[in-house]
Amino acid sequence: MKKNRAVITMILAVLAIIGFSYIAFIGIGAGKTGSMGNIKQGLDLAGGVSITYQVVGDEEPSAEDMSDTIYKLQKRVENYSTEAQVYQEGSDRINIEIPGVSDANAILEELGRPGSLYFIKQTDSDGNQNYTIGITEDGTYDYVLLKDLNTLMEDGSIVLDGTMVSSAQAATVQSNTGTKDKEYVVSLTFTEEGKQAFADATTDAYSKGETIGIYYDGRFVSVPKVNEPILGGQAQISGQESFEEADTLASTIRIGGLKLELEELRSNVVGAQLGEEAVSSSLKAGAIGFGLVCILMIVVYLLPGFVSAIALTIYVLLTLLALNALNITLTLPGIAGIILSIGMAVDANVIIFSRIREEIAAGKTVQSAIKIGFEKALSAIVDGNITTLIAALVLGLKGSGTVKGFAITLGLGIILSMFTALFVTRQLLNAFYALGCKNEKLYGKAKDLNTVDFLSKKAIFFAISLIVIVAGFVFMGVNKSQTGYSLNYSLDFMGGTSSTVTFNEDLSIADIDAQVVPVVEKITGDSNVQTQKVNDSTQVVIKTRSLTVDEREAFTTAMKEDFGVEEDAITTETISATVSNEMKSDAIVSVIIATLCMLIYIWFRFTDVRFAASAVLALLHDVLVVLAFYAVSKTSVGNTFIACMLTIVGYSVNSTIVIFDRIREQLKTTKVRDNEELKTIVNDCITKTLTRSIYTNITTFITIFMVFLLGVSSIRSFAMPLMVGILCGAYSSVCITGALWYVLRTKFAGKKKAPAKAPAKKAAKKN
């Protein structure tokens, strides 16, 4: 019976790999476009639509109004993609770049003209109609405006505009009509100014039994009847047929709440920012790295390693299918999230296999060792993954742009990696055993390692870490004195120069990568150069850090001499950072909340706040060391910087949890009488998890190293800090984490209970 079940399991595994591979790479249906080819890619990987808006009006907008408008537009366009970018160009223009689409007109039609939303009374002060039911311009029967907007503003019929709405959200509420269980509404919250204006308008409309029309971009989007005066600054618009309809209306009101009115200046379909070579080399590097990881797992863990290779293959295929099915936009930071989840999937297998080997070494049969190994590994795997998943959820809910994209791919990867590690790997191992693979030589046996006294060197480890971190701050100070900035911020953080060059011939993306980019990098001395090819033209948009006057002249000269471009075919504009101040604050707040949530979870799971405090300190250590690397090496700090730091946070916490799980397990079975015994336990736990720390970090490092080795310069500037973070995570998990907990445990031991008094002995009776 077990053998039959094992055969079925093996057949299902083979069919799953074949089926998933076919769907992912070949596809089904007439076009047979595989899921991998259909994955929506970001601006950096595939390009998209670029739309430039200009502020309406003669006066130059204030910096505050531009910043507020950019942030609100960023939130609006995230409905199309979490990886959409919004940034300022010149003094009165805003660029919107949306990946994964190729029809600019469709986007413009849906986006409308921001900053043109008005709440209009049904009648003016003389009782004349402002709007009525009629035939619209497109021939449909709907509400139409009877006066022009200027007249309505002058006679006071426009009671408030979109800037007086602080938020608009779709919601589902319990229905009061009795004809249906629920209804879909739009909940509005007004500013203080809007609160009073809306209270006056609804009081007047209610007394007359009238409506207040919401007019946006040349049409009425909703004309709700006023059922009562609304005085509290919050209102609901009911009557929507579906949640999607309510969400569309809420989104329209939000976009109409911008402080500035914008009009379309131009729109283009643009190519990938990183270029064709960067994408293809990254894919090639990822495939080679994955293959090397599988080979390493087989060499080290024998049959279980082969099983993990099958499970990891299924994991990768499931990830490709899920990215397509869930319509997730994949970018370079998103790839970082997948790499982290692959590392965690490998880590889960390493933890399991190490436990199985320990049980075999303890004299258990292979079957018992497999069962007990999974049981003992479960808590470390679940705690490590849930802790990182908490971070992903918080980052996804609170973050924006790059942070949100990273969080989505990381969360997806964690769920799938847990499934493959705890279910697929287990079923396959049991199937191989049932088919006759019962010899313990196929599984390996843990070798007795002499306990290494890591804690005796804790002062040295702490000193090394402190020196590196302090050196980082020193270099940041030196950098600031020399350049005015602590780090080498790229155009993503600081803004820069956007040069549109009309070449004499239609250069391919590969030609731009090979010929144009090296010339620009030589002029700027910076590897973070972004290029975008404008479709159906010979124009190329080249974005760099802010160029000096001399650098602009050198750029123009190079374009003339190297490519024969006329000077009037080059236009330059100053552009703002694609990572706005609001996005930075969103990222910082998200990381703080995520860290607090992880601290609380670890405290709850380990019932000791010192475990949580140690984990957070180790996390902070890893982040500061990598920050020091950025400062010392002057590596460009761009969009991928946030993803890099978040990856290190997730990796650091996962490594820490594994050691803490061992310590917790040991403390349950060992009575600790003094600090020396506690020291022995901690050293023993670090030693037992040493091979896990080494193999997990090696496998993840291999993948990143291949990306670094084969990638273009912009990819290398992303991969190098990740490699430093992985090495730092390995160092801190072995040398810092356990030592930190030991110090906190011994220095803040708490009050010990006084021993119970022994009962007084009765005096012996004299005979």
C-alpha positions in Angstrom: 0.0 0.0 0.0 2.8 2.4 1.0 4.7 1.5 -2.1 1.7 2.2 -4.3 1.3 5.5 -2.6 5.0 6.3 -3.2 4.7 5.5 -6.9 1.7 7.8 -7.2 3.6 10.6 -5.4 6.6 10.2 -7.7 4.3 10.2 -10.8 2.5 13.3 -9.5 5.9 15.1 -8.9 7.1 14.3 -12.4 3.8 15.4 -14.0 3.8 18.5 -11.9 7.2 19.5 -13.1 6.4 18.7 -16.8 3.0 20.4 -16.6 4.2 23.5 -14.8 7.2 23.8 -17.1 5.0 23.5 -20.2 2.6 26.2 -18.9 5.4 28.4 -17.7 7.6 28.3 -20.8 5.4 27.1 -23.7 1.8 27.8 -22.7 -1.5 26.6 -23.8 -4.0 27.8 -26.4 -3.6 29.2 -29.9 -0.8 31.7 -29.1 1.0 29.3 -26.7 2.6 32.2 -24.9 4.0 30.7 -21.6 3.3 32.3 -18.2 6.9 33.4 -18.0 6.5 35.4 -21.2 3.3 36.9 -19.8 4.7 38.1 -16.5 4.2 41.9 -16.3 7.6 43.5 -16.0 8.5 46.8 -14.6 10.0 49.9 -16.2 13.5 48.7 -15.4 13.0 45.3 -17.1 10.5 46.0 -19.9 9.5 49.6 -20.2 6.0 50.9 -20.4 4.1 54.2 -21.0 5.6 57.6 -20.2 3.1 60.5 -19.8 4.2 64.1 -19.1 1.6 66.5 -17.6 2.0 70.3 -17.4 0.4 72.5 -14.7 -2.5 74.6 -16.1 -2.1 78.3 -15.5 0.4 81.2 -15.9 1.7 81.2 -12.3 4.6 78.9 -11.4 3.3 76.3 -8.9 4.8 76.2 -5.4 7.2 73.3 -4.4 4.7 72.2 -1.7 1.8 71.9 -4.2 4.0 70.0 -6.7 5.2 67.6 -4.0 1.7 67.0 -2.8 0.4 66.4 -6.3 3.2 64.0 -7.1 2.6 61.9 -4.0 -1.2 61.7 -4.6 -0.6 60.8 -8.3 1.8 58.1 -7.1 -0.9 56.6 -5.0 -3.4 56.8 -7.9 -1.2 55.2 -10.5 -0.4 52.3 -8.1 -3.8 51.0 -9.2 -2.1 50.2 -12.5 1.2 49.0 -11.0 2.9 49.2 -7.7 6.1 49.9 -9.6 4.8 53.0 -11.4 7.0 56.1 -11.0 5.9 59.8 -10.7 8.5 62.6 -10.6 8.9 66.2 -11.4 10.4 67.5 -14.7 11.5 71.2 -14.7 9.4 73.6 -12.6 5.8 72.8 -13.8 5.8 69.4 -15.3 5.1 65.9 -13.9 6.2 62.7 -15.5 4.3 59.4 -14.9 5.9 56.1 -16.0 3.7 53.1 -15.8 5.2 49.7 -16.6 3.7 46.7 -18.3 1.4 48.6 -20.7 1.8 49.8 -24.2 -1.4 51.9 -24.9 -0.9 55.5 -23.7 -4.3 56.6 -24.9 -6.1 53.9 -22.7 -4.2 55.1 -19.7 -4.9 58.7 -20.4 -8.6 58.0 -20.8 -8.8 56.2 -17.5 -6.5 58.6 -15.6 -8.4 61.6 -17.0 -7.3 65.2 -16.2 -6.2 65.4 -12.6 -7.3 68.4 -10.5 -10.7 69.1 -12.0 -13.3 67.7 -9.5 -16.2 69.9 -8.3 -19.2 69.4 -6.0 -22.1 71.4 -7.7 -25.4 72.3 -6.2 -28.5 71.3 -8.2 -29.9 74.9 -8.3 -28.3 78.4 -7.9 -29.3 81.0 -5.3 -32.1 82.2 -7.7 -33.5 78.7 -8.0 -32.2 78.1 -11.6 -31.1 74.6 -12.6 -27.3 74.1 -12.8 -27.6 70.6 -14.3 -30.4 68.3 -15.5 -30.9 64.9 -17.3 -30.2 65.2 -21.0 -28.2 63.9 -23.9 -24.4 64.1 -23.3 -21.8 64.8 -25.9 -21.2 61.1 -26.6 -24.9 60.6 -27.2 -25.8 58.9 -24.0 -28.6 59.9 -21.6 -27.2 61.3 -18.4 -26.8 64.4 -16.3 -25.5 67.4 -18.3 -24.2 70.8 -17.2 -26.4 73.8 -18.1 -23.8 76.5 -17.4 -20.0 76.8 -17.8 -17.7 76.3 -14.8 -16.7 79.9 -14.5 -20.3 81.0 -14.1 -20.9 78.3 -11.5 -17.9 79.5 -9.5 -19.0 83.1 -9.7 -22.5 82.5 -8.4 -21.4 80.1 -5.6 -23.0 76.9 -7.1 -19.6 75.1 -6.8 -19.7 74.4 -3.1 -16.3 72.7 -2.8 -13.6 71.2 -5.0 -11.5 68.0 -4.9 -8.8 69.6 -2.7 -11.3 69.7 0.2 -11.6 65.9 0.2 -8.9 64.3 2.4 -9.8 60.7 1.6 -12.2 58.6 -0.5 -12.4 54.8 0.0 -14.7 52.1 -1.3 -16.4 50.0 1.3 -19.0 47.3 1.8 -21.7 48.0 4.5 -24.8 46.2 5.8 -27.8 47.2 3.8 -30.7 48.9 5.6 -33.2 48.4 2.7 -34.0 44.7 3.5 -33.9 43.8 -0.2 -30.2 42.8 -0.1 -27.7 41.9 2.5 -25.0 44.4 1.7 -24.4 47.5 -0.4 -21.3 49.2 -1.8 -20.5 52.7 -0.8 -17.8 55.4 -1.1 -16.8 56.8 2.2 -15.6 60.5 2.1 -13.7 62.4 4.7 -13.3 66.2 4.2 -10.7 68.7 5.3 -11.6 71.3 8.0 -12.4 73.8 5.2 -14.4 71.2 3.3 -16.2 70.0 6.4 -17.9 73.4 6.9 -18.5 74.0 3.2 -20.1 70.5 2.9 -22.2 71.0 6.0 -23.6 74.3 4.6 -24.2 72.7 1.2 -26.0 69.6 2.5 -28.1 71.6 4.9 -29.3 73.7 2.0 -29.8 70.8 -0.4 -31.7 68.8 2.3 -34.1 71.6 2.9 -34.9 71.7 -0.8 -34.9 67.9 -1.4 -32.1 68.4 -4.0 -28.9 66.6 -5.1 -25.2 67.6 -5.1 -23.5 66.5 -8.3 -19.9 65.4 -8.4 -18.4 66.7 -11.7 -15.1 65.5 -13.0 -13.2 65.9 -16.2 -16.2 67.1 -18.2 -18.9 64.7 -16.9 -20.9 63.9 -13.8 -19.4 60.8 -12.1 -22.1 60.7 -9.4 -25.2 62.7 -8.4 -26.2 61.6 -4.9 -29.4 62.8 -3.2 -28.9 64.5 0.2 -30.9 62.5 2.8 -29.8 64.6 5.8 -27.5 67.5 6.6 -23.9 66.1 7.0 -22.2 68.1 9.7 -19.4 65.8 10.9 -17.0 66.0 8.0 -17.7 62.4 6.8 -20.2 61.2 4.2 -21.1 58.1 2.3 -22.2 57.8 -1.4 -24.5 54.8 -1.8 -26.1 53.2 -4.8 -23.0 51.5 -6.4 -23.8 48.3 -8.2 -20.5 46.5 -7.3 -17.4 47.0 -5.2 -15.4 47.7 -8.4 -17.8 50.5 -9.3 -17.4 52.0 -5.8 -13.7 51.7 -6.0 -13.6 53.4 -9.4 -15.6 56.3 -8.1 -13.4 56.6 -5.0 -10.3 56.6 -7.2 -11.8 59.3 -9.4 -12.5 61.5 -6.4 -9.0 61.0 -5.1 -7.4 62.0 -8.3 -9.7 65.0 -8.5 -8.4 66.0 -5.1 -5.0 67.2 -6.4 -4.1 70.8 -5.7 -3.0 71.5 -9.2 -4.8 71.1 -12.5 -2.8 69.2 -15.1 -3.0 68.8 -18.9 -1.3 66.3 -21.0 1.9 67.6 -22.7 3.1 64.4 -24.4 3.0 60.6 -24.0 5.4 57.9 -25.3 5.9 54.2 -25.1 9.4 53.7 -23.7 11.8 50.7 -23.5 13.4 49.1 -20.5 15.6 51.3 -18.2 18.1 48.6 -17.6 18.3 47.4 -21.2 18.1 44.1 -22.9 21.5 42.9 -21.9 20.9 43.5 -18.2 17.7 41.5 -18.3 19.0 38.6 -20.3 22.3 38.4 -18.3 20.3 38.4 -15.0 18.1 35.6 -16.2 21.1 33.6 -17.3 22.9 34.2 -14.0 19.8 33.2 -12.1 19.5 29.9 -14.0 23.2 29.1 -13.5 23.1 30.0 -9.9 20.0 27.9 -9.3 21.6 24.9 -11.0 24.8 25.3 -8.8 22.6 25.4 -5.7 20.9 22.2 -6.7 24.2 20.5 -7.4 25.6 21.7 -4.0 22.6 20.4 -2.2 22.9 17.0 -3.8 26.7 16.8 -3.1 26.2 17.7 0.5 23.0 16.0 1.4 22.9 13.1 -1.0 19.3 11.7 -1.5 17.6 14.5 0.5 19.6 17.0 -1.5 18.2 15.5 -4.7 14.7 15.7 -3.2 15.3 19.4 -2.3 16.4 20.0 -5.9 13.0 18.6 -7.2 11.1 20.6 -4.5 13.0 23.9 -5.4 12.3 23.3 -9.1 8.6 23.0 -8.3 8.9 26.2 -6.1 10.4 28.2 -9.0 7.8 27.0 -11.5 5.0 27.8 -9.0 6.4 31.3 -8.5 6.5 31.9 -12.3 2.9 30.8 -12.6 1.7 32.8 -9.6 3.4 36.0 -10.8 1.5 35.7 -14.0 -1.8 34.6 -12.4 -1.8 37.3 -9.8 -0.7 40.0 -12.4 2.2 41.0 -10.3 4.7 43.5 -11.8 8.2 42.1 -11.6 11.1 44.5 -11.2 14.7 44.3 -10.0 13.6 44.9 -6.3 11.0 42.2 -6.8 13.6 39.8 -8.0 15.4 40.6 -4.7 12.3 39.5 -2.9 12.3 36.2 -4.8 16.0 35.6 -4.2 15.4 36.1 -0.5 12.5 33.6 -0.5 14.6 31.1 -2.5 17.3 31.4 0.2 14.6 30.8 2.8 13.3 27.7 0.9 16.9 26.3 0.8 17.3 27.2 4.5 14.2 25.2 5.4 15.5 22.1 3.6 18.9 22.5 5.2 17.4 22.7 8.7 15.3 19.6 8.0 18.1 17.6 6.6 20.5 18.6 9.4 17.9 17.4 11.9 17.4 14.1 10.1 21.2 13.5 10.2 21.3 14.2 13.9 18.5 11.7 14.6 20.3 9.0 12.5 23.5 9.7 14.4 21.6 9.3 17.6 20.6 5.7 16.6 17.2 6.3 15.1 16.0 4.4 12.1 15.8 6.3 8.8 12.0 6.3 8.9 11.9 7.6 12.4 14.7 10.1 11.7 12.6 11.6 8.8 9.5 11.9 10.9 11.3 13.4 13.9 13.5 15.6 11.7 10.5 17.3 10.2 8.8 17.7 13.6 11.9 19.3 15.3 12.6 21.6 12.3 9.0 22.8 12.1 9.2 25.5 14.9 12.3 27.1 13.5 11.0 27.1 9.9 7.5 28.4 10.9 8.9 31.1 13.2 11.5 32.3 10.7 9.1 32.4 7.8 6.2 34.0 9.8 8.6 36.7 11.2 9.7 37.6 7.6 6.1 37.3 6.4 5.0 39.8 9.1 7.6 42.3 7.7 6.3 41.6 4.1 2.7 42.3 5.1 3.5 45.5 6.9 5.7 46.7 4.0 3.0 45.8 1.5 0.2 47.7 3.5 2.2 50.8 4.5 4.8 51.1 1.8 4.5 52.5 -1.7 6.3 52.0 -5.0 9.4 49.9 -4.9 8.8 48.9 -1.2 5.3 47.5 -2.0 6.6 45.6 -5.1 9.3 44.0 -3.0 6.9 43.1 -0.3 4.4 41.4 -2.6 7.0 39.2 -4.3 8.6 38.4 -0.9 5.2 37.4 0.7 4.3 35.3 -2.3 7.7 33.6 -2.2 7.5 32.8 1.5 4.1 31.1 1.2 5.2 29.0 -1.7 8.6 28.1 -0.2 6.9 27.0 3.1 4.5 24.8 1.0 7.3 23.1 -1.0 9.6 22.7 2.0 7.1 21.3 4.5 4.8 19.4 2.1 6.5 18.6 -1.2 9.9 17.7 0.3 8.3 15.6 3.0 6.1 13.6 0.6 9.0 13.0 -1.8 11.3 11.8 1.0 8.7 9.4 2.3 8.1 8.2 -1.3 11.8 7.5 -1.9 11.9 5.6 1.4 8.9 3.5 0.5 10.4 2.7 -2.8 13.4 1.1 -1.1 15.8 4.0 -0.4 16.3 2.9 3.3 20.0 2.8 3.6 21.2 5.5 6.0 24.2 6.1 3.8 21.9 7.7 1.3 20.9 10.3 4.0 24.2 10.9 5.8 25.0 11.0 9.5 25.8 14.1 11.5 29.3 14.2 12.7 30.1 15.0 16.3 31.6 18.5 16.3 33.7 19.8 19.1 31.8 22.6 20.7 33.5 25.9 19.7 33.8 28.5 22.4 32.3 31.4 20.5 31.3 33.3 23.6 34.9 33.6 24.9 35.6 35.7 21.8 32.5 37.9 22.1 34.4 41.0 23.1 36.6 40.7 20.0 33.4 40.1 17.8 31.7 43.1 19.4 34.8 45.3 18.9 35.1 44.3 15.2 31.4 45.1 14.6 31.7 48.4 16.4 34.8 49.4 14.5 33.1 48.7 11.1 30.0 50.6 12.1 31.9 53.6 13.4 34.1 53.5 10.3 30.9 53.7 8.2 29.7 56.8 10.1 33.2 58.4 9.8 33.2 57.8 6.0 29.7 59.2 5.8 31.0 62.4 7.5 34.0 62.6 5.2 31.7 62.1 2.2 29.4 64.9 3.4 32.3 67.3 3.8 33.6 66.5 0.3 30.4 66.3 -1.7 27.6 67.6 0.6 26.0 64.1 0.9 26.8 61.3 3.3 26.2 58.6 0.6 26.4 58.5 -3.2 22.8 59.2 -3.8 21.7 58.4 -7.4 19.0 60.2 -9.4 16.3 58.0 -7.8 16.9 59.8 -4.5 18.4 63.1 -5.6 16.8 63.8 -9.0 19.1 64.5 -11.9 19.2 65.4 -15.6 17.0 63.9 -18.3 18.4 64.3 -21.8 16.3 63.4 -24.8 18.6 62.7 -27.8 17.3 62.3 -31.3 19.8 60.0 -33.1 20.3 59.9 -36.8 19.5 56.2 -36.9 17.2 53.9 -35.0 19.4 52.3 -32.3 18.3 49.0 -30.8 18.3 48.6 -27.0 21.4 46.4 -27.3 23.2 49.2 -29.3 22.3 51.7 -26.6 23.7 49.5 -23.9 26.9 48.7 -25.8 27.6 52.1 -27.4 25.8 55.0 -25.7 25.8 54.0 -22.0 29.6 53.5 -21.7 30.1 57.1 -23.1 27.7 58.6 -20.6 29.2 56.6 -17.7 32.7 57.9 -18.6 31.4 61.5 -18.5 29.5 61.1 -15.2 31.7 58.6 -13.4 28.5 56.9 -12.3 27.3 53.5 -13.3 23.6 54.4 -12.5 22.6 55.6 -16.0 19.1 54.9 -17.1 18.1 54.8 -20.7 14.7 54.5 -22.4 14.1 54.1 -26.1 11.0 55.9 -27.3 9.1 53.5 -29.5 8.5 54.4 -33.2 11.2 57.1 -33.2 15.0 57.5 -33.0 14.7 59.3 -29.7 16.4 58.0 -26.5 15.8 59.4 -23.0 19.0 59.3 -21.0 18.7 59.9 -17.2 21.7 60.6 -15.1 22.5 62.3 -11.8 22.5 66.1 -12.0 25.1 67.2 -14.5 27.3 70.2 -14.1 27.6 72.8 -16.8 31.0 71.2 -17.9 29.4 67.8 -17.9 26.5 68.9 -20.0 28.9 70.4 -22.5 31.0 67.2 -22.5 27.7 65.2 -23.0 26.7 67.4 -26.0 30.2 67.1 -27.5 30.3 63.3 -27.1 26.9 63.0 -28.8 28.1 65.1 -31.7 31.5 63.5 -32.2 30.6 59.8 -31.5 27.1 59.7 -33.0 26.8 62.7 -35.3 23.9 64.2 -33.4 23.1 67.9 -34.0 23.1 70.1 -30.9 19.4 71.1 -31.5 18.5 67.4 -31.4 19.4 67.3 -27.7 17.1 68.6 -25.0 17.7 68.5 -21.3 15.5 68.9 -18.3 16.1 68.8 -14.6 14.0 66.0 -13.0 13.1 65.3 -9.4 13.8 62.1 -7.5 11.6 59.2 -8.4 11.7 58.2 -4.7 9.8 61.2 -3.1 10.2 62.3 0.5 6.8 60.8 1.2 7.9 57.5 -0.2 11.0 57.6 1.9 9.0 58.3 5.0 6.5 55.5 4.1 9.5 53.1 3.8 11.0 54.3 7.2 7.6 54.1 9.0 7.0 50.6 7.4 10.4 49.3 8.6 9.8 50.6 12.1 6.4 49.1 12.4 7.6 45.8 10.8 10.5 45.7 13.3 8.1 46.3 16.3 5.7 43.6 15.0 8.6 41.1 14.6 9.8 42.0 18.1 6.4 41.3 19.6 6.0 38.0 17.7 9.5 36.8 18.8 8.7 37.9 22.4 5.4 36.0 22.3 6.8 32.8 20.7 9.9 32.7 22.9 8.3 34.1 26.1 11.4 36.1 26.7 11.8 39.7 25.6 15.6 39.2 25.6 15.3 37.0 22.5 13.3 39.8 20.8 15.8 42.5 21.8 18.7 40.4 20.6 17.1 39.8 17.3 16.4 43.5 16.7 20.0 44.4 17.7 21.4 41.8 15.4 19.1 43.2 12.6 20.3 46.7 13.3 23.9 45.5 13.2 23.6 44.0 9.8 21.9 47.1 8.3 24.5 49.4 9.7 27.4 47.3 8.4 25.9 47.3 4.9 25.3 51.0 5.2 29.0 51.3 6.1 29.8 49.4 2.9 27.8 51.9 0.9 29.6 54.8 2.5 33.1 53.3 2.1 32.7 52.0 -1.4 30.6 55.0 -2.6 28.2 52.5 -4.3 25.3 54.3 -5.9 22.3 54.6 -3.6 19.2 54.2 -5.9 15.8 52.5 -6.0 17.4 49.2 -5.3 19.0 50.5 -2.1 15.6 50.1 -0.3 15.1 46.6 -1.6 18.6 45.6 -0.7 18.2 46.8 2.9 14.8 45.1 3.2 16.3 41.9 1.9 19.0 42.0 4.5 16.4 42.7 7.3 14.5 39.5 6.3 17.6 37.4 5.9 19.0 38.6 9.3 15.9 37.8 11.2 15.5 34.3 9.6 19.1 33.4 10.5 18.7 34.6 14.1 15.5 32.6 14.6 17.3 29.3 13.8 19.8 29.7 16.6 17.2 31.0 19.1 15.1 28.0 18.4 18.0 25.7 19.3 18.6 27.6 22.5 14.9 27.5 23.4 14.8 23.7 22.8 17.9 23.1 24.9 16.7 25.2 27.8 13.5 23.1 28.0 15.5 19.9 28.7 18.5 21.3 30.6 18.5 22.8 34.1 20.8 25.8 34.1 22.5 26.4 37.5 25.0 29.1 36.7 26.3 31.3 33.9 29.0 28.8 32.9 26.4 26.2 32.1 24.4 28.7 30.2 27.5 29.7 28.2 28.1 26.0 27.3 24.5 25.7 26.1 24.8 28.8 23.9 28.1 27.6 22.4 26.7 24.1 21.8 23.6 25.5 20.0 25.7 27.8 17.8 28.1 24.9 16.9 25.1 22.6 16.1 23.6 25.2 13.7 27.0 26.1 12.2 26.8 23.8 9.2 23.2 25.1 8.5 24.6 28.7 8.7 27.4 27.9 6.3 25.4 26.0 3.7 22.4 28.3 3.7 24.6 31.4 3.2 26.7 29.7 0.5 23.7 28.7 -1.5 22.2 32.2 -1.4 25.6 33.8 -2.0 26.1 31.6 -5.1 22.9 32.9 -6.7 23.8 36.6 -6.1 27.4 36.1 -7.1 26.4 34.7 -10.5 24.2 37.8 -11.0 27.2 40.0 -10.0 29.6 38.1 -12.3 27.4 38.1 -15.4 25.4 41.3 -14.9 26.0 44.8 -16.4 27.3 47.6 -14.2 23.9 48.7 -12.9 23.1 45.1 -11.9 26.5 44.8 -10.1 25.9 47.9 -8.0 22.8 46.1 -6.8 24.3 42.6 -6.3 27.5 43.7 -4.4 25.7 45.1 -1.3 23.5 42.0 -1.2 26.6 39.8 -1.1 28.1 41.9 1.7 24.7 41.6 3.5 24.7 37.8 3.2 28.3 37.5 4.5 27.4 39.9 7.3 24.3 37.9 8.1 26.4 34.7 8.3 28.9 36.5 10.6 26.3 38.0 12.9 24.2 34.8 13.2 27.3 32.8 14.3 29.3 35.4 16.2 26.9 38.1 17.4 23.4 36.9 17.9 23.9 34.2 20.6 26.5 36.4 22.4 24.0 39.3 22.5 21.3 37.0 24.0 23.8 35.6 26.6 24.9 39.1 27.7 21.3 40.3 28.0 20.3 37.1 29.9 23.2 37.3 32.4 23.1 41.1 32.8 19.3 41.3 33.1 18.5 38.0 34.7 15.6 39.4 36.8 14.8 38.5 40.3 15.3 34.9 41.3 12.8 33.2 43.5 14.0 32.6 47.0 14.3 28.8 47.7 11.5 27.4 49.8 12.4 26.9 53.4 12.9 23.3 54.4 10.4 22.1 57.0 11.9 22.0 60.5 13.0 18.6 61.6 11.3 17.2 64.7 13.6 16.5 67.5 14.4 12.8 67.9 12.8 11.2 70.9 15.2 9.9 73.5 14.6 6.4 74.3 
